[in-house]
């Protein structure tokens, strides 16, 4: 009889870059690094599902996100990606003036999109975590920059493991069908 043990998913998150960003006092750098890591996770997921994905020559965050959605990926994880992209675009473009820091509104909007995304937990700021030498403590006790990094990293890890989770789901469905 086959055991249905809890699956283990592997992510390729660049933890060194996340920790480097966490040690920084530069909110713009934090936002850019979080955005980059989320984009890298989308590319990895797409390339694992479709080894010739690069042939499409998608070169933007929005294109990778649209590709995942076109393939059926959905949920709050992608709303987090949308919100992080809005925050990043807010610093990269001068539509509303110069922005150099992460605001309470940025965090509130990011948390709103993350509500329910991770294990059904509504308040992600209540998650207890460790970041580098800081913690363990609730995420709400970290700086806004670290809150943004952790939420973005959680979303990146979830996106990074999409192909693995889909394969596990198919495997479990086959086991159930064959039982």
N, C-alpha and C positions, 0 to 999 in steps of 0.2 A: 504494500500500500504506500502511496506517495504522500509525504508529509507536506502540509501547506504552511510551512514555517513563515515567519515574517520576512519579507524580502529585504535585501540590502541593496541600496542604489549608490552608485559611485558618481561623484561630481568632480569636475576639473576646475573648480573655482580657484582663482589665483589669490590664495589667502595672504601671501606676502604683500601683494598690492593693496589688499583690503586693510591689512594692519598698518602699512605705510600711510595710507590715506587717513586712518583713524588717529595716527600720531600727528597729523598735520593740523595746523590752525587755519588752513586755507580752504574755505568753504567751496570756492570755485573748483579747486583741485579735487575735493571730495566728490562733488557732483559729477565731474567729468570722469573720474575713476569708476564711480558706481555705474554710470551710464555705459562706460566701456565694458565693464565686466558683464553687465546684463546683455549687451550686444554680442559679446563673445560667446555667451551661453546660448543665445539664439542661433548663432552660426554653427556651433558644435552640434546642437540638436538637429538642425536642418541637414548638416553634412552627414550625420549618422543615419538619418532616415533616407537621404538621397545623396549618395556619394558624389554625384556630378552637380550638386547644387551650385557650386561656384560658376558653372557655365552660364547661369542666369545673369551673372555680373551685378548682382545686387550689392550696393555699396553704402546703404544707409540703414540706420536703426529702423526707420519706418518700413522700409522694404522687407527687412527680415521679419518684422512683426506681422506685416500683411501676409507674407508667405506662410508663416505658422498658422495664422487664422484661416487662410484659404485651405490648409490641409486639415482643418477641423479642430485645431487647438483652441481652447476657450477657457474662460474662468477668470477669477479675480487676479491671478498671476499676471495676466495680460493687461488688466486695468492698472496694476502697479507699474508695469512697463510704460503704459501710456502716460501715467502721472509723472514718472521720473523723466520721461522725454519732455513733458511740458516744463518741468523745473529746469532741466538742462537748456531747453530752448529759451527760457526766460533769462538765462545768463549769457547765452550766445548771441542773442539778437536784441536790438535796442528798441523794440516796439513800445515798451512801457518804461523806458529809462534804464539807467545802469543798475544792475543788480549784482551785488558781490557777496551776499550771505544767504544762508538758508533761513527761511522765516517760519514762524509758528504755523502760518497758513499752509506752507509747503508740507510740513509734517502732518498737520491735521488732514490735508487732502490725501497724502500718501497713506496714512492710517485708515482713512475712510475706504480707500480702494482695497486695502489689505484685509479689511474686516471679513472674517470667515474664511480667508484663504488658507490658513495654516491650521489644520486640525479642527476647523470649526470655531476656533477662538476668535471672538469678536474684537477684543482689545489687544492688538499686537504689542502695545507699549507695556503690557503686563507680563510679557515673556521675560523670563530670567535668563540672562546670558552672561558670558565672559567675552571680553574683547581685548586681546593682548593681556596685559597685567591687570586690567580693570574688571572688577566683578568677582564672582557672580552677583548680579543685582538686576532688578527690573529694568527693562529697556528705557522706561520713562525717566530713570535717574541718570541716563547718559546724556551727553550734549546732543543738540539737534543734528549735527553732522554725523555723529555715531549712530543715531537713530536711523537716519537716512541710509547710511552704509549697511547696517544690519538688515533692514527691511529689503533693500535692494539685493543684498547677498542671498537672502532667503528666497527671493523671487528667482534670482539667477540659478540657484541650486535646483529649484523646482523645474525650471525650463530645461536646464542641463540634463535632467534625468527623464525627460518626456519619452525618448525612445526606449529606455530601460523599463519604465513603468508600463508602456504600451505592450512591450514584449512579455512582461510578467502577467499582465491582464490576459493576453492571448493564451499564454501557457496555462494559467489557472482555468480559463474557459475550456481549454482542450481537456484538462484533467477532469473537470466536472462532467463534460460531455461523455468522456470515455468511462467514467465510473459507473 
